């Protein structure tokens, strides 16, 4: 799977940009605030349908313009596919080969990306919400049904929380309505929980091998799924938990149990690395987890994802940088941003196409023109 051509219209600081790609490794060089991250963000949005930088879609549209458009020609198994994603005040529109998808969830997963950004290195020591977002995005890339079920769960959760806040002792309260919400939440919660369990099991298998290699066979990684529900639970089990915990929920005015409170715990040699590990150990664990997604997605979809490295190489020491680049070399199409080509300390540079970005303009650098700058 490779992107052969990309067109940006009114996306961030890009007015109109068309760029073609000939090689698997594409490196974009430029100073900060010139559009490097925005370029990778556009590819991320084209895949995931949302930004990794903002929750406000309007921020991705160039100032004073009515819309932003990302278009790409994607090659899969020798066949070319045309993708188009439009962001405007009317919402989002996703088009594949000239056919608009009725729901965004029908579009997600057509092609997959793995993003490495500096903030991703904090996935181990960050807050639980960050790790739940990681779970939802990565599972959602390989399961459109998961995206739909998660949307339903979140809608029901909002309704339940709003209704819990309306409870006043001694006043009328529709217990039957609350019971319906309990049943529906339990249905979707059980399905999401099961998919997360399966994902963590596979992630553990891939990540533990990579982590052992990156740590020079000195450390072992084990990822634990921390949930309100222990092990495999049924819809009936979750419904019973909601029923038994209803007084606590009414007292606090919020749903205190559920997959919306899940978390991941990373153990290195049996120690919780988020609390007691060094920064190097935390970054090694995060790198192993992110790298493992490449093979996870390949096994789940039959195709390697596209890898996006957003100014992350400078954040890694030489050993971890080499491990990352060794893992992607000759396997996946990769887009790298950096302020200085000298920061890419790997033979992979010899096989890359180089581009310069300045003020939202991308130009191809002819071979031999740039010498480490």
N, C-alpha and C positions, 0 to 999 in steps of 0.2 A: 504494500500500500504506500503510495507516494502522492504528494501534492505536486502537480506539474506547473500550475499557474495560479496566481492569487491576484485579486483586484480589490482595492479598498476605495470606497467613496464616502467622504465625510465621516470617516471613522477617526475619533480623537483628533490628532493634529494632521491627519492625512486628508488632503483635498481630493486627490485622484491619483492612484498609484497602481500600476500593473507591473508584476514581476514574475519571471519564469524561473523554474528550478530544474537544474540538469543533474545534480548529484545528490547523494544521500545526506551529505554533511553540508550545511549552509551556515556560515558564520557572519554575523552582523556586528560591525564595529562602529562605535560612535560615542560621543560624550553623553553624559546624563541629560535627561529631559529633551532628547531629540526624537524619540519615537521608537526606541528599541523594544521596550516593554509593551508598548501599544501594538507593535507588529505581532508579537507572540500572543498577546491578549486576543487579537482578532482570530487567530487560529484556534485558540481555546474556545472562544465564543462559537465559532463555526462548528465545533464538535459538541460542546456541552450545552450550548444555548444560553449560557450565562457567563459573566465575567468572574475571574478569580480575584479581581481587584476591588470591585464595587458591587453593591446591591441595587444601585440606582442606574437603570439602563440609560437614562437620559444623559448621564455623564459620558457615555461612549459616543454620543453624537456631537460632531463639530459644532462649535458655537454658531448660533444664528442660522443653522441649517435644519430642515424639517425631518431629515432621516439620515441614517447611516446604512451602508450596504457592504457586506462581505461576500465576495464570489470566489469560487475556486473550481479548478478542474482537478479531479481526483482519479488516479489510476489504481484500479483494484483487479488483480489477476489479468492484466492486459486490457481490460475494458476501461473506457473513460466515462466519468460521471460528472455532471455539472451540479454544483451546490450553490445556493444563494440564501443568505440570511439578512433580513432587513429589520432594523430597529427604528421605530417612530413613535409619535404620541398615540397612535392607534394600537400599539403593542408590537409584538414580534411576528414575523412571517418567515417560515422555513420552506424552501423549495428544493426538490431533488429531481433533476432531469426534467425541469419544466413543470412539475406537478407539485402544487402547494399541499403541504401536509395539514390536515384539519386540526391536529393537536401537536404541540411542540414535543410531547412525549413520544409521538410516532416518528419523530425525526431523530431524537437522541439515540446514539449507538450506531448510526450509519458508518461513521468512522470514529476512531478513538485516539485520544492523546494522553500522554503522561507528562505532566508539568512539573518541572523542578524550579522553584523560586526560593530566594533566601528564607522566606517565612516558612517554607515547607520543612526546613531543617529544624524548626521548632515544634514539629508535630508531636514529638515525644514529650516535651516539657510544657507544651501549650495547655490551654484549657480544654475541658471535655467537649465543649461545643465545636471546637476546631476538629477534634477527632471524629465526632459524629458527622460533621460535614464531609470529612475524608471518606468515611464509610459510605455515605449516601451517594456521593459523586462517583466513586469507583464501582460500586455495585450497580448503580444506575446506568453506567456506560455499557454494561453487558446484559442488562435486563430492563426492558421498557416497562414490563409489568411492575417491577419494583418502583419505578418512578411514579407510576399511577397509584399504587397502593400507599406509597409514602404521602402523596398529595392528599389522598382520602383521609389518611390517619391524621395529618396535620389539620385538615379542615374540621374533623370531628373533635380533635383535641381543643381547638379554639372554641367550638360551640360548648363543649363540656365545661371548660374553665369559665366561660362567660356565665353559664347557668349556675355554676357553683357559687359565684360571687353574688348571685341574687338571693341566696338563701338567707332567711331571717327566722330565727326560732319563733314558733307560735304563729307564723304566717303561712299562707297557702304555698305549697311547693309540689310541683308535679313529679312525683317519684317515678311514675311510669315513663315519662320522657327521659329522665336520668338513666333509667334502666335500659332504654333503647340505645342511648349513647354508649353505655357500658358494653352492651353486646356488640355494637358496631366497632368500637375501639378495640375490643378483644379480638375480633375477626381479623382486622388489618394488622394489629400489633403482633399476633401470632405468626402471620405470614412474613412480616418484616423481620421478626426475631429469628425465624428459621433461616431466612436468606443470609442474615448477618452471621449466624453460626457457621454456615457453609463457607462463606467468604473468609472468615477468620481462620478456619481450618486449612483452607488452601493457601492463604497468605502466610501462615506459619510455616508451611512446608517449603514454599519458595524462599521466604525471607531468611529462614534459619540457615539455609545453605549459603546464601550470599553473605550473610553476616559472618559466618565462620571463615569465609575466604577473606573478607575485608579486614577482619581482626587478626589475620595471619594465624588462624586456627587456634586462637587463644581464648575466645569467648563464644558462648552460645546465647542465642536469642529465643525467647519464648513470649508470644503475645497472648494475653488473657483478655477475654471478653467479659467485662463487668456489667451485669444487667440486673434489673429488678426481678428477673425471672432466672432461676437456676437451671441450666441444661435445657433439654428439649421440653417445651411446655405446649399444651394444647390450647385451643381457643377457650375451652371450658375452664381450664386452669386459670387463665388470665382474667376471665369474667368473674370467677370466684374471688380473685385477689381484689378486683375493683370493688366488689360488693363488700368484702370484709374491711376495706380501708376507707369506706365512704365517709365515716364520721371525721376522720383526720383530714380528708380532702375538703369537706364542708368547713371545718374549722380554719383551714388555711386558705380556702378559696382558690385552690389550684389542684391539678391532678398530680399527685406525688409519686405515683408509680407508672412505669411505662418505658417504651423504647426511646422516648424523647429524653431520658436521663441516662442512657447507656454510656459506657466509656471503654477505653482500651488501656490496659496496663502492660508496659514493656519490661520484661525481666531479662537482665543480662547476668549470666552465671547465678541465677536465682535471686538477684537483687533488683528491686524496683529502680530502674535507671533514671526515671524522671525525677525521683526524689534524692537518690544517693549516688547517681552516676556522674562522671566527669562530663564536661562539655564534649570532649572527643568521643566518649562512649555514646552520648545522646545523639550526636551527629552520625555516627556509624550506624546506629539502630535506625534512624530516620532514612538514611541513604539506602540501607538494605531493604526497608519496607517499600520505598518508592521504586527502586530498581526491580523488585519482585513483581511489580504491576506489569512490567513489559511481558514477562512470560505468562502471567495470569491471564492477561487480555488475549495473548496469542492462543492459548489453550481454549479460552472461552469462545472466541470468535473465529479462529482460523487465520487471523491476520495480525501481524505486529502493529502496535499503535505507532503514532508519530510522537516523537519525543521533543519537548520544548525545554531548553535550558536557559532560563532568564537570569543572566549575570550571576550564576550560582558557582561557577568554577573558581572564582576568586575567593569564595567563602570556604573552599575545601583545601586541605593540605595536599601535598603531591601524591601521597598514597591513595587517598580517597578519590582525588581527581582522576588518577590513572585507572582505578577500579571502575569508576563511572564510565569513562570513555572506552575502556576495553569492552564493557558490557554492551555498548551500543554500536561499536565499530562493525561495519559491513552487515549489520542486521536490520537497523531501522533508520528511516529518514529522520534526521535530527536538525533542529534549528537552534542555534546558539547565539546569545547576545553577550557582548563583552565591550569594555571600554578600551581594551588594549590586547592585541593579538598575542603579545608576549605572555599573557596570562594563561594561554592554552598550551600547556607543557605536555604535548603528546604528539606522536607521529600522525595522528588523525588530521592534523592541520594540512599535511601534504595532499590529502585527498578531498579537501573542502573547496566549495565555491565561497568567495569572499565578497561581502557587500559593505558599503559605507552608508550610514544613516545620518542625515543632518537636517534639522528643521522639517521633519516629515517628508523628506525626499530620500529615496533609496537608489543608489547607483552601484552597479557591479564593478568590482575592482579587478582589473586585468592581472593575470598571473605575473608575479615578480614586481608589481608596482609598490605593494606595501611590504615593508621590511620591519616587522615587529612593532609597528606603530599603529 
